Amino acid sequence: MGLLGLAIVSISMSVAYIARDVPTSDFMLSTFQAGQSFYSEGAYDQAIDKYRSVGEERSVLLDDSEIIVVVGEVEATVKDAAIYQVGNSYFKMFEEATQAAEGLRDKDEKSRRLAQAEEYLEEAVSFFSRVEEQSDSDELRVLAQGRIMTCLYSARRFEDVIREGREFVERFPSHPYVVEALYNIGWSYYELKDYDKSIGAFTELTQSFESGFQVSRALFQIGECYYDQKRYAEAIPHYQALVDQADISELTEQDVQRMQFEKVAGLVDETEYELTAKAQIRIGDSHSQLGDFDKAEDAYHTVTNVFSQERRLVEKAYQSLADMYFSSRLLTRCVGAYREAIDNATSKTFQARMQFQLAQRYTEASREWGEDLYDDAIREFNVYLKAYGEVASSAGYSLANTYYEIGQVHYAKAERFAAQGAQDQAMDAYGAALSSYSTQLEDHPEAAFDMAARFNAALCRQMLGGDTQDEAIEGFSQIIAEDPDGPYAISSQFQLARIQLGQGQHDEATTTYSQIIAATSDSNHLDVAHFELGLVRAQAKDLTQAAEHLLQVRQGAPQYSLSRLEAARSFVSLADFDQALSVLRQGMDVAQSDSEKAQYWYLTGKAHVGKQDYSNAIDAFSNTLRVSSDPLLQEIARYDRGTSYTRLEMYAEAVEDLKLLTASENERIRGAVQRMLGMAYLRLNDQQEALRSYSELAATSQNLSERADYLILIVELYMELEQYDEAVSTGRQILALDLGDDKGGREYSVREQTHFLIAESLHSSGNYEDAVSAYIEGLSRYPDSFYSPDMSYALGTLYFQMDRLDEAADTLTDFVARFGDSPNALYGLYYLGYAHFSLRDFDKSRDVFADLAERFPDSEVAAEAMMRVAESAFNLSEFDLVIGVYKDVLTAYPDAPFLDEATYNMAWAHYEAQNEEEFISGLRRLLNGFPKSEFAPDARFTLGDHYFNKEQYQEALNEYQLVLRDHGDSKIAGEVPEVLKNVREIIAYGEYEEAIAIFSVALGLDKEDKKAEALEKFREVVPMFVNLMEKYPGTEVQVGALSNLGVCYEFLNQWQDAVQTYDKVIELFEAQEASQEAYQFAKGHRDWIVTSRL
């Protein structure tokens, strides 16, 4: 077929063609071009008409087999191409119809659209199948089969994709499209959650192909397969392989812009630059899941630093960093992540989103962790309003949204106060919430928030009560009237019913709940209505109706467990104990908390008591005590268990329960317990019970001093039993006695001892604030007495424990000054030093730790104190002192566990003191003396940097290589490959310059027309370039040597050698190992040689 008989049309770029001078051929090509125009404009139905008129054209005067077009890079007849494009057009229509259907709310219309989309897809497959079966072009048939797989994948027919893909790979194992087939197979297995086979397919792809987006995405998806299975440690190497392969540090600004252009142009859905950033984020996510926060943080920060142009992914990295800390309740670090994002961002909308999310975190921490951080949330939302109000909408969080969120925070704060019984504060918070909702509705109305704000405003008025409750009723009623089918209408009905219940209007509330039940078919609403109506009837003492409604709550509903609990309570009150036990068994297994389980066990026990089955009752009450944390329920259960023991004449066990109830605040329980205990002791004849005896003696003693002594014994007994609350209570009874401060021949008075014991009990119980007050009170009353040193030391260390460092420092300074002979003086200095150190008062921490080491040189903390002396001095830039102290540590404490740290830090002190030789010697001493030290990798790397900075590159290379050899698993080792590459490049460039010098001489001689001498120089430099090319693969020197070697061959007329050399440069470019400029140079010279010399 001659060149003049070919017409070549490029579908992916602008269309150009060469046609034979036959009108019919012109018609075919112009019609095809019209179809292309319609296709590019998205008029796919018109494009189909044009393509089909070409594909169905029949003429005996036209040999259409000679009208050739190019589809992608494949040549095919214009008819085959047209049929292929019909398939593409139907596929595009399928995509559009599917997308349009997804946004429809009308189910019938949505179903119709989806059916139409399915028809388009079948048409697309049909036309692609025609091409595969009929086309004379093997390559176009391959493309058609690939498009069939794409269609099947889009239809989520993954098994078919896998089958078709495997058939393709078997038929065309060496075809370039195999990469697409394996890619689709891997994705199909992934969608089917067959992760092992997905990994297999993607691994096969990466082993068969060296580069390309599919290879990169396959690496990423292998990581995703492991990640989805929570096999995070196995996922990381695959994400890392993608990051390492991308070699982002080598990308130029132009490379990044090119990738971004490809995405904007629609050539790719996601650039490799973005994919690499996503992989880096996933590395962080994986380390986070493994609990390795430091590595996770490094990974996230790599994204924020290296991929700063990808704002969406930078935002995701910061969010993931914040999520990691938040999920571990590290709120300070979580907040720090948002602050860092805000500080580093250049986009105000980005800053705004981070600020809003920061505020939300405080809200979430308050709700999820029980922390009281609502004021912090409100503060941050107000910052958002003031700083980012003008960009609020574009940031995705409008002013309406913000005021609504502030209202929500105030409301949650009010609920917290109400639960704590702080009614005044709750009312203030409800009022603040109402104000925020009102501001949103009046100043920033927005449909997305208006109805929710109106509903919540009515809720606030309901909570505020009084006159505002009428406004609440009006608000709920208006919502019901205006939007009866809306999401807040039925909620408003519920609130109206609850208001009626709160006003004691049981019949009215019953009517409202009954209306809800009659009007709704929503099972969730029915569950709530039946449950709350059951509670209403229980309050109205209509227990039969109460149980009837409670039992209509469905199994699996959130209220199911409580509904069975309350129904059982009704049956117990009705003395229907068997029915109570049956209902309790239904709900026991689904009780949602220990609190509910405790209630279940307690009612089970009461039902058994009702049946006089005391053994099973005791088991149930025991289970109540095991799971309950409610002091009141524990007390009642223990009382009922003690009573049940007495019914079974198990008096020893009864005594153990009843003894614990003698101090009950419930007078009825306390009186009954005392009577039952008396009976039990009489039955057991156990008069030796110490606590009981002491209590009786104290209660009956007429001598205040004697009573105080007995009570002191009780306090000490309680402390020994770790019953600190009772110890404190008894101690306060002693202080309430009219006692003086007479020591009675002892070193201390009873009152002084009591103050100390109360403070110690509070301290041991974890009640630190009250303990501080108790120590302060004791010291104020007895500033220089027997217990003064102990109270002073305890107060100082308690302040330290509470992180009240200034007060700790002041108290411990006074302690060591006044009570230096105390047995606690050593640790008084120890904690004082750390208090100053934490406060960054390094001059003070230096002196205190030095004093400790001097006074207690043989103590277990002396060496540690010397280390802190050196660290404090280092922070004060007292490097000569630092060096001297570390030398003392190494000499005086040869068995200390941190000699390597001392050696390493001493080396850096020499560095700061500009003693370079000693610095290097110090690092060498560390490496020789402590080769396994955690500081060894950094020391070795630092030596490499030292030689690098001195341009002693071979020595630097040796040191960096030793990092990899000896410390390959260290964190710093991860930086070495890139550094090694740079060092090798520098060394290579030095040799390259020697060759270039000779090469330049050769060029100069040729320019001076000294041809013979020039040729000698070219021959001389050829082996040098060959040596460089072979010696330094993967470097820029390799590319430069090849390029210049090609030039040498040209001057030497070794044309075939020159072509082969330029081909190597082109291959390197295709492997992304050579620059565009090198490629263009090689391509231009190669083409010239082939055209004019070969």
VODRENFI-964591 format. One record per residue (C-alpha): x, y, z; residue in three letters. Coordinates in steps of 0.001 Angstrom, whole numbers, plus 500000, padded with zeros to 6 digits. Example, Ala and Ser with C-alpha at 12.3 -4.5 7.8 and 13.67 -1.06 7.14 Angstrom:
2
512300495500507800ALA;513670498940507140SER;
//
This chain:
1094
500000500000500000MET;501561503325498964GLY;501943506345501187LEU;499655508348498923LEU;496943505768499553GLY;496921506314503274LEU;494913508792505291ALA;496093509100508874ILE;493729510550511472VAL;494726511110515094SER;491729510661517417ILE;493409511768520647SER;494892514993519226MET;493814517343516434SER;492686515451513349VAL;494848515511510249ALA;494608513257507242TYR;496064512495503857ILE;493519511046501488ALA;493655509898497945ARG;492092512260495573ASP;488820510342495514VAL;485577512152496493PRO;484193509128498281THR;487318509002500407SER;486925512687501181ASP;483324512066502143PHE;484313509240504496MET;486997511279506187LEU;484960514485506455SER;482018512563507902THR;484333510817510360PHE;485793514220511266GLN;482287515583511882ALA;481661512675514229GLY;484894513513516020GLN;483786517114516434SER;480435516094517903PHE;482245513618520193TYR;484629516271521517SER;481648518578522196GLU;479827515866524121GLY;477065515509521490ALA;477419511750521509TYR;474083510907519819ASP;474998513107516819GLN;478508511662516818ALA;476996508160516637ILE;474978509139513546ASP;478110510299511759LYS;480211507315512827TYR;477507504850511785ARG;477120506498508379SER;480831505824507887VAL;480804502336509340GLY;477771501247507347GLU;478870502821504041GLU;478903500294501188ARG;480319501229497757SER;481790499099495039VAL;483670502183493802LEU;485521502678497044LEU;488217500489498485ASP;487772501643502081ASP;490555499320503215SER;493002501930501968GLU;491506504756504063ILE;493574504396507225ILE;493219506330510453VAL;495141506216513714VAL;493290505348516906VAL;495664506327519642GLY;498813504802518191GLU;497019502045516246VAL;496355502180512502GLU;492947500932511337ALA;490522501414508493THR;488168504345508829VAL;485184501953509065LYS;486716499996511921ASP;487646503241513655ALA;484099504553513242ALA;482578501399514748ILE;485100501633517586TYR;484086505261518185GLN;480397504294518255VAL;481294502056521199GLY;483146504917522883ASN;480177507251522332SER;477704504794523883TYR;480073504336526815PHE;480190508101527356LYS;476370508186527263MET;476332505369529827PHE;478573507418532137GLU;476435510542531765GLU;473158508679532341ALA;474549506923535411THR;475803510191536888GLN;472485511914536243ALA;470553509062537906ALA;472628509244541069GLU;471389512733541864GLY;467673511946541489LEU;465321511615544458ARG;462427510242542425ASP;462888506463542612LYS;460917505738539421ASP;462831508276537365GLU;466095507085538831LYS;465245503500537928SER;464340504556534367ARG;467603506448533937ARG;469643503513535229LEU;467872501146532861ALA;468666503532529985GLN;472297503655531112ALA;472416499854531096GLU;471138499867527501GLU;473889502305526496TYR;476453500052528126LEU;475192496984526287GLU;475378498928523011GLU;478955499953523784ALA;479945496347524487VAL;478199495255521285SER;480146497660519079PHE;483464496953520780PHE;482740493235520286SER;482154493856516564ARG;485540495497516304VAL;487191492637518195GLU;485573490044515946GLU;485754491770512531GLN;488637494255512438SER;491647493412510301ASP;493830495344512751SER;495088493117515554ASP;496019496176517548GLU;492557497723517260LEU;491018494405518286ARG;493202494517521372VAL;492024498045522142LEU;488410496960521704ALA;488841494079524108GLN;490339496509526591GLY;487317498786526244ARG;485026495798526834ILE;486814495241530132MET;486376498922530970THR;482636498631530279CYS;482311495533532425LEU;484234497218535227TYR;482014500286535068SER;478989497989535347ALA;480635496391538404ARG;480648493000536686ARG;483968492207538289PHE;483980488441537718GLU;483532489105533989ASP;486380491640534063VAL;488648489044535667ILE;487681486378533128ARG;488138488698530139GLU;491386490048531546GLY;492897486606532083ARG;491906485556528585GLU;493598488661527203PHE;496819488074529148VAL;496950484468527957GLU;496305485459524319ARG;498647488468524208PHE;501210487960526996PRO;503681490466525554SER;501218493111524430HIS;501576496565526060PRO;497889496481527010TYR;498613493608529410VAL;499344496301531954VAL;495746497561531663GLU;494358494030531861ALA;496301493185535017LEU;495362496569536428TYR;491640495900535909ASN;491980492373537313ILE;493661493692540440GLY;490978496321540933TRP;488190493818540360SER;489549491475543014TYR;489919494499545290TYR;486278495500544762GLU;485290491901545549LEU;487415492143548731LYS;489463489161547617ASP;492590490867548837TYR;495090488030548367ASP;494203487645544686LYS;494177491415544250SER;497688491543545699ILE;498696488734543346GLY;497417490559540275ALA;498971493894541212PHE;502254492185542112THR;502280490448538730GLU;501811493880537140LEU;504694495483539054THR;506981492569538220GLN;506093492685534529SER;506345496442534004PHE;508947498832535341GLU;507175502179535224SER;503993504002534419GLY;500984505188536341PHE;499489501697536560GLN;502678500415538197VAL;502571503217540722SER;498876502726541386ARG;499397498960541699ALA;501981499519544422LEU;499530501791546165PHE;496694499261545891GLN;498850496464547280ILE;499336498682550283GLY;495583499322550404GLU;494847495588550384CYS;497027495104553436TYR;495700498273555053TYR;492063497232554624ASP;492922493975556390GLN;494530495939559242LYS;497905494439558295ARG;499539497827558598TYR;503150496718558999ALA;502877494769555721GLU;501267497725553961ALA;504040500222554734ILE;506801498757552477PRO;504521498936549432HIS;503536502555550053TYR;507215503298550680GLN;508209501574547439ALA;505890503946545577LEU;507374506953547364VAL;510930505786546699ASP;510141505048543057GLN;508690508511542507ALA;511895510160543804ASP;509974513366544441ILE;513087515241545496SER;514302515075541898GLU;511131516553540406LEU;511490520048539015THR;508810522702539199GLU;508210522080535507GLN;507666518361536155ASP;505037519128538764VAL;503314521662536518GLN;503302519131533684ARG;501629516529535898MET;499055519051537047GLN;498366520042533424PHE;497783516389532526GLU;495147516166535225LYS;493469519446534269VAL;493471518326530655ALA;491718515116531670GLY;494595512886530585LEU;494780511301534037VAL;492418511218537026ASP;495255511507539477GLU;498871512521538967THR;501740510392540209GLU;502670513392542323TYR;499287513201544078GLU;499447509425544334LEU;502856509627545958THR;501518512133548463ALA;498588509820549197LYS;501024506949549732ALA;503012509104552135GLN;499806509861554039ILE;498997506155554133ARG;502464505486555595ILE;501547507913558342GLY;498131506271558797ASP;499754502835559074SER;502315503963561646HIS;499483505660563513SER;497465502434563614GLN;500576500627564872LEU;500966503206567651GLY;504286504524566308ASP;503367508197566517PHE;506837509587565860ASP;507126507808562516LYS;503556508707561659ALA;504220512365562393GLU;507357512285560228ASP;505341510784557366ALA;502573513396557613TYR;505099516205557810HIS;506801514884554688THR;503519515529552884VAL;503090519021554304THR;506679519958553485ASN;507368518169550196VAL;503899518273548622PHE;502982521798549668SER;501425522510546258GLN;498824519798546763GLU;496647521770549147ARG;493962519087549400ARG;496481516434550364LEU;498333518753552737VAL;494998519386554429GLU;494401515631554588LYS;497848515100556119ALA;497208517655558835TYR;493764516173559473GLN;495241512677559750SER;497916513950562126LEU;495267515615564257ALA;493039512511564098ASP;495901510342565284MET;496503512425568362TYR;492810512900569015PHE;492079509170568882SER;494769508696571558SER;493375511549573645ARG;496487513651573080LEU;494485516813572680LEU;497384519221573113THR;499265517612570242ARG;496075517410568189CYS;495519521135568647VAL;499179521704567835GLY;498681520000564470ALA;495873522400563566TYR;497887525390564790ARG;500828524294562669GLU;498551523933559641ALA;497138527421560171ILE;500564528968560680ASP;502054527330557584ASN;499135527791555191ALA;499120530583552627THR;495468530132551712SER;493012531854553995LYS;490258529372553140THR;492589526545554124PHE;493352528338557390GLN;489649528828557943ALA;488865525129557553ARG;491625524212559972MET;490365526770562492GLN;486801525470562273PHE;487905521870562649GLN;490089522846565611LEU;487022524264567331ALA;485102521086566538GLN;487818519007568185ARG;487246520741571511TYR;483547519971571177THR;484232516337570331GLU;486675515950573218ALA;484070517321575579SER;481355514999574315ARG;483393511848573809GLU;485856512052576688TRP;483749513850579257GLY;486249516732579331GLU;485060520243580099ASP;486419521980576997LEU;483266523677575794TYR;484627527153576571ASP;487686526361574475ASP;485430525325571596ALA;483424528537571850ILE;486609530589571937ARG;487909528943568780GLU;484603529325566951PHE;484696533037567837ASN;488224533232566430VAL;486801531748563227TYR;484070534393563099LEU;486488537268563618LYS;489397536085561495ALA;487697534248558657TYR;484193535639558370GLY;484742536963554863GLU;485849533540553555VAL;483538531419555702ALA;481277530264552878SER;484110529465550457SER;485836527528553234ALA;482789525275553510GLY;481698526489556940TYR;479335529427556570SER;478560531973559270LEU;475178530310559691ALA;476946527021560255ASN;479295528622562777THR;476613530295564884TYR;474649527049564796TYR;477707525116566046GLU;478272527668568814ILE;474658527143569833GLY;475252523385569869GLN;478302523799572106VAL;476419525990574562HIS;473588523456574562TYR;475941520536575257ALA;477563522591578000LYS;474138523207579509ALA;473338519499579397GLU;476606518774581221ARG;475810521298583936PHE;472288519919584277ALA;473627516376584696ALA;475967517642587419GLN;473127519358589240GLY;474587522834588566ALA;471232524305587667GLN;472215527995587584ASP;475110527392585236GLN;472903525158583083ALA;470328527913582695MET;473028530400581690ASP;474326527988579071ALA;470847527295577665TYR;470373531048577393GLY;473679531433575548ALA;472703528621573179ALA;469369530308572487LEU;471189533557571730SER;473449531823569189SER;470558530089567455TYR;468671533391567329SER;471692535166565808THR;471886532529563110GLN;468191532763562303LEU;467976536562562364GLU;471339537675560958ASP;472513534710558881HIS;469492532735557665PRO;470404529674555655GLU;468028526905554659ALA;470461524157555635ALA;470444525289559272PHE;467256527300559811ASP;464887524470560760MET;467472522793562988ALA;468164526121564683ALA;464441526758565225ARG;464028523310566756PHE;467038523716569030ASN;465956527216570021ALA;462613525745571092ALA;464524523053573025LEU;466454525770574858CYS;463230527568575750ARG;461839524245576970GLN;464862523752579227MET;464751527337580500LEU;461184526771581679GLY;458956529481583094GLY;457461531847580556ASP;459833530624577858THR;458236527170577987GLN;455143528624576352ASP;457410529998573621GLU;458885526504573281ALA;455431525016572816ILE;454684527670570202GLU;457989526971568438GLY;457414523224568279PHE;453838523736567151SER;454926526070564321GLN;457467523517563081ILE;454771520828563032ILE;452349523125561175ALA;454855524488558620GLU;456678521300557746ASP;454553518332558887PRO;456552515873556792ASP;459945517340557629GLY;462551515678559839PRO;461863517996562797TYR;458069517660562890ALA;457922514345564715ILE;460800515423566982SER;458738518475567885SER;455788516214568721GLN;458034514209571021PHE;459168517379572762GLN;455579518539573221LEU;454798515190574852ALA;457831515532577122ARG;456761519019578165ILE;453349517631579053GLN;454979514861581068LEU;457169517389582849GLY;454047519356583796GLN;452469516212585234GLY;449888516064582452GLN;449996512266582090HIS;446760511970580153ASP;447731514736577703GLU;451187513202577228ALA;449570509806576659THR;447350511335573965THR;450321512974572188THR;452392509792572228TYR;449386507815570980SER;449019510287568085GLN;452654509760567165ILE;452196505987567241ILE;449079506197565069ALA;450651508549562504ALA;454093507063561917THR;455326503864560346SER;458944504593561155ASP;460023501768563435SER;462642503918565157ASN;460063506545566081HIS;457665503814567210LEU;460318502389569513ASP;460900505780571139VAL;457178506521571421ALA;456284503166573009HIS;459236503415575389PHE;458435506920576575GLU;454711506225576730LEU;455546503241578935GLY;457430505570581278LEU;454484507976581297VAL;452076505204582306ARG;454543503984584964ALA;454601507470586485GLN;450803507456586401ALA;450945504139588364LYS;449264502345585463ASP;451862499568585577LEU;450024497076583384THR;449744499581580509GLN;453325500671581167ALA;454617497120580701ALA;452456496618577621GLU;453983499599575814HIS;457534498898577002LEU;457360495370575627LEU;456459496704572165GLN;459956498108571737VAL;461687495975569095ARG;464705493815569788GLN;467731495613568386GLY;466319499071569077ALA;468540501368571175PRO;465808501453573846GLN;465364497661573931TYR;467552497008576946SER;466068499813579046LEU;462531498899577938SER;462940495381579345ARG;464500496760582483LEU;461592499145583107GLU;459010496508582169ALA;460604494136584701ALA;460451496908587307ARG;456704497170586679SER;456255493390586987PHE;458221493322590265VAL;455960496075591622SER;452946494030590435LEU;454442490976592272ALA;454499489082588966ASP;457999487753589672PHE;458085484986587067ASP;457161487440584302GLN;459776489852585663ALA;462485487177585463LEU;461417486213581935SER;461668489822580734VAL;465008490298582499LEU;466445487275580710ARG;465378488813577382GLN;467337491992577951GLY;470321490887580059MET;472524489873577125ASP;472031493175575290VAL;472480495531578234ALA;474484498419576832GLN;476626499335579844SER;477804498084583207ASP;475328500477584781SER;472424498780582966GLU;473777495315583742LYS;473955496246587409ALA;470299497309587317GLN;469374494029585604TYR;471154491975588241TRP;469613494003591064TYR;466045493539589773LEU;466803489858589217THR;467790489671592861GLY;464601491473593970LYS;462467489081591873ALA;464187486091593523HIS;463641487660596963VAL;459969488008596044GLY;459965484272595340LYS;461910483639598604GLN;464727482127596511ASP;467510483686598583TYR;470439481686597154SER;469788482948593621ASN;469064486375595056ALA;472522486436596682ILE;474158485515593350ASP;472279488299591581ALA;473172490920594227PHE;476810489788594060SER;476801490355590309ASN;475283493779590936THR;478197494698593184LEU;480664493259590677ARG;479609495476587780VAL;478131498563589452SER;480033501789590018SER;477005503603591449ASP;477594504038595204PRO;473856504206595964LEU;473050501024594041LEU;476045499292595600GLN;474804500220599056GLU;471260498956598406ILE;472516495736596763ALA;474903495086599625ARG;472110495663602133TYR;469785493287600274ASP;472548490692600004ARG;473310491009603716GLY;469595490601604488THR;469415487531602235SER;472425486023604031TYR;470663486462607368THR;467556484751605940ARG;469790481767605136LEU;471511482078608573GLU;474862482754606867MET;475878485267609547TYR;479610485502608863ALA;478913486511605270GLU;476159488850606428ALA;478576490587608813VAL;481020491264605964GLU;478298493115604065ASP;476635494827606987LEU;479881496132608474LYS;480393498162605323LEU;477015499833605760LEU;477381501090609331THR;478372504579608098ALA;475583504798605523SER;474091508247605045GLU;470719506559604741ASN;469466506596608318GLU;466954503830607689ARG;469683501538606318ILE;472115502521609044ARG;469661501766611835GLY;468652498446610332ALA;472296497495609747VAL;473232498184613325GLN;470408495978614531ARG;471255493141612123MET;474966493391612910LEU;474257493095616599GLY;472201489981615967MET;474880488517613661ALA;477704489095616164TYR;475623487481618882LEU;475015484459616665ARG;478741484277615746LEU;480054485120619217ASN;482721487244617477ASP;483693489993619865GLN;487272490445618558GLN;486411492412615485GLU;488805495310615795ALA;487129498041613899LEU;483798497443615582ARG;485456497398618980SER;487380500590618415TYR;484268502280617115SER;482269501238620147GLU;485062502324622477LEU;485370505662620772ALA;481644506176620845ALA;481294505324624509THR;484446506961625893SER;483815509942628150GLN;487448511128628049ASN;488133513276624947LEU;491847512426624857SER;491129508719625158GLU;488410508914622489ARG;490880510713620193ALA;493455507938620660ASP;490910505303619717TYR;489852507326616712LEU;493519507679615633ILE;493760503893615684LEU;490621503718613538ILE;492126506228611070VAL;495322504193610787GLU;493316500996610359LEU;491274502599607598TYR;494478503768605889MET;495957500284606124GLU;492773498962604514LEU;493063501752601895GLU;489649503081602945GLN;490854506639602668TYR;487475508365602670ASP;486634506750606000GLU;490082507673607296ALA;489527511316606363VAL;486037511298607836SER;487262509836611125THR;490191512247611207GLY;487820515168610879ARG;485802513770613786GLN;488996514009615846ILE;489591517632614802LEU;486011518419615773ALA;486734517346619346LEU;487604520075621828ASP;491258519053622097LEU;494300521222622770GLY;497787520780621360ASP;499173519012624413ASP;501721516413623278LYS;501222514236626348GLY;504882513222626491GLY;505114512526622732ARG;506958514481620020GLU;503687515588618513TYR;500133516331619511SER;497117514277618388VAL;495820517229616363ARG;499144517586614484GLU;499204513861613770GLN;495583514009612607THR;496283516846610158HIS;499120514797608699PHE;497063511588608452LEU;494136513403606786ILE;496472514937604199ALA;498159511582603579GLU;494792509860603129SER;493614512470600649LEU;496940512197598837HIS;496772508384598655SER;493168508460597420SER;494100510692594482GLY;492142513662595831ASN;495058515986595151TYR;493432519389595453GLU;492027518590598884ASP;495344517002599845ALA;497154520239598955VAL;494753522205601134SER;495224519736603991ALA;499045519905603833TYR;498933523708603700ILE;496601523830606675GLU;498809521416608628GLY;501953523418607864LEU;500292526698608736SER;499315525314612130ARG;502558523403612726TYR;505329525096610694PRO;508225523612612667ASP;507158520483614425SER;507516516708614212PHE;505455516191611024TYR;506495519478609385SER;509342517982607265PRO;507111515157606039ASP;504246517509605181MET;506588519992603469SER;508218517281601357TYR;504889515642600523ALA;503369518996599515LEU;506307519789597223GLY;506289516425595484THR;502499516573595168LEU;502776519934593437TYR;505354518346591101PHE;503031515415590454GLN;500221517858589605MET;502553519760587232ASP;502239522890589363ARG;505943523446588915LEU;506338526979590273ASP;504693525979593551GLU;506695522756593617ALA;509937524714593229ALA;509045527197595964ASP;507908524502598406THR;510873522177597822LEU;513337525085598026THR;511923525873601464ASP;511993522173602392PHE;515672521572601551VAL;516644524853603213ALA;514775524206606460ARG;514904520426606716PHE;518180519514605045GLY;518747516673607513ASP;515446514991606695SER;515602511447605227PRO;513712512919602296ASN;516360515571601564ALA;517882513529598709LEU;514642513291596782TYR;513659516783597786GLY;516706517989595839LEU;515928515522593054TYR;512410516808592437TYR;513465520410593010LEU;516090520048590289GLY;513566518638587851TYR;511035521355588719ALA;513592524045587810HIS;514647522070584728PHE;511050521772583510SER;510572525495584111LEU;513727526097582032ARG;515399527775584989ASP;518606526083583962PHE;520918528042586233ASP;518878526880589222LYS;518520523284588024SER;522281523174587394ARG;523054524276590964ASP;520455522005592611VAL;521561518871590750PHE;525198519743591474ALA;524335520101595179ASP;522589516703595118LEU;525582514976593483ALA;527977516571595956GLU;525916515752599066ARG;524842512264598008PHE;527589511005595669PRO;526800507338596316ASP;523037507586595874SER;521186505803593072GLU;520387509128591402VAL;523805510802591709ALA;524930509934588168ALA;521564511046586783GLU;521929514333588659ALA;525350514903587081MET;523805514330583638MET;521177516956584412ARG;523923519362585576VAL;525528518985582171ALA;522231519392580295GLU;521394522515582269SER;524828523972581579ALA;524483523085577897PHE;521267525100577735ASN;523173527977579327LEU;525970527663576708SER;528483526839579461GLU;530236524332577256PHE;533499524079579209ASP;531494523148582297LEU;529441520674580256VAL;532614518943579042ILE;534052518755582537GLY;530882517310584045VAL;530512514638581375TYR;534149513662581948LYS;533372513327585661ASP;530360511117584871VAL;532487508850582672LEU;535165508596585368THR;533108508452588566ALA;530223506285587375TYR;531649503646584993PRO;528597501420585442ASP;525988504110584764ALA;523473503196582014PRO;523979506413580068PHE;527729506581579431LEU;527057506556575695ASP;524760509548576064GLU;527420511369578089ALA;530053510635575418THR;527760511771572620TYR;526627514938574389ASN;530209515800575343MET;531163515618571675ALA;528431518119570811TRP;529583520375573605ALA;533000520432571934HIS;531227521295568680TYR;529393524208570289GLU;532715525308571826ALA;534201525195568306GLN;536643522430569253ASN;536299520653565927GLU;539052518107566488GLU;537647517098569887GLU;534156516969568405PHE;535263514438565797ILE;537302512497568335SER;534283512382570641GLY;532082510936567941LEU;534795508363567178ARG;534978507432570887ARG;531236506849570941LEU;531352504641567846LEU;534333502654569119ASN;533151502333572691GLY;529402502009572167PHE;528790500620568655PRO;525245499515569563LYS;524257502816571184SER;521065504529570077GLU;523252507556569335PHE;525662505641567078ALA;523669506080563818PRO;523451509859564264ASP;527123510042565224ALA;528170508147562107ARG;525893510272559910PHE;527304513442561489THR;530839512316560590LEU;529656511904557023GLY;528244515447557055ASP;531509516716558518HIS;533607515277555697TYR;531036516330553115PHE;531197519950554295ASN;534977519765554044LYS;534639518454550475GLU;536373515214551469GLN;533795513297549517TYR;535372509838549553GLN;535628509921553358GLU;532026511175553537ALA;530934508335551254LEU;532607505785553532ASN;530860507140556645GLU;527408507244555035TYR;527854503695553777GLN;528731502579557315LEU;525395503999558510VAL;523599501660556116LEU;525834498714556934ARG;525791498988560716ASP;522525500821561391HIS;520297500011558447GLY;517149499910560585ASP;517744503299562213SER;515636506352561406LYS;518590508325560050ILE;519407505481557660ALA;516342506450555667GLY;518099509674554637GLU;521300507970553529VAL;520331506707550031PRO;519557510209548850GLU;522744511589550422VAL;524811508782548881LEU;523366509572545499LYS;524447513223545842ASN;527948512290547034VAL;528451509817544217ARG;527204512449541769GLU;529799514922543058ILE;532622512364542825ILE;531469511374539371ALA;531305514995538281TYR;534930515520539300GLY;536033512755536944GLU;533596513995534337TYR;535248517450534348GLU;538619515820533473GLU;537049514193530426ALA;535222517411529499ILE;538530519299529528ALA;539965517009526859ILE;536645517051524986PHE;536697520862524976SER;540258520850523599VAL;539107518528520816ALA;536224520827519953LEU;538578523811519943GLY;541065522085517630LEU;538267521167515257ASP;537066524737515253LYS;540599525858514363GLU;540457523367511505ASP;543175521192513036LYS;541256518084512088LYS;543916515465512673ALA;544800516736516121GLU;541121517061516997ALA;540465513457515963LEU;543287512252518191GLU;541769514093521137LYS;538303512659520381PHE;539827509165520272ARG;541601509891523561GLU;538427510978525354VAL;536145508189524046VAL;537312505535526563PRO;537042508105529343MET;533362508740528536PHE;532765504987528210VAL;534338504435531621ASN;532197507191533200LEU;529031505800531609MET;529699502332533034GLU;531087503461536381LYS;528269505826537359TYR;524906504404536203PRO;521796506281537233GLY;523589509643537514THR;523490512803535453GLU;527146512111534623VAL;526092508912532864GLN;523683510883530648VAL;526256513592529969GLY;528968511052529152ALA;526657509243526730LEU;525625512480525021SER;529230513644524582ASN;530335510143523528LEU;527782510322520740GLY;529295513621519603VAL;532777512057519622CYS;531544509209517431TYR;530055511768515041GLU;533428513562514683PHE;535087510169514198LEU;532441509257511529ASN;531484506192513577GLN;527851506747512692TRP;526450503402513834GLN;528190503772517209ASP;526777507278517520ALA;523224506070516807VAL;523530503258519349GLN;524859505723521937THR;521997508179521349TYR;519541505271521556ASP;520810504621525078LYS;520079508241526028VAL;516561507898524608ILE;516057504665526578GLU;517146506440529749LEU;514646509204529073PHE;511859506694528563GLU;512829505131531894ALA;512608508640533410GLN;516375508637534058GLU;517310511403531612ALA;516088514966531140SER;513904516298528340GLN;516859518369527070GLU;519137515302526861ALA;516407513418525049TYR;515826516195522516GLN;519588516501521881PHE;519989512740521380ALA;516822512424519286LYS;517798515311517035GLY;521328514021516405HIS;520127510435515937ARG;517466511397513413ASP;519971513533511489TRP;522447510658511292ILE;519794508158510215VAL;518456510564507585THR;521705511860506161SER;524517509464507038ARG;523109505912507123LEU;
//
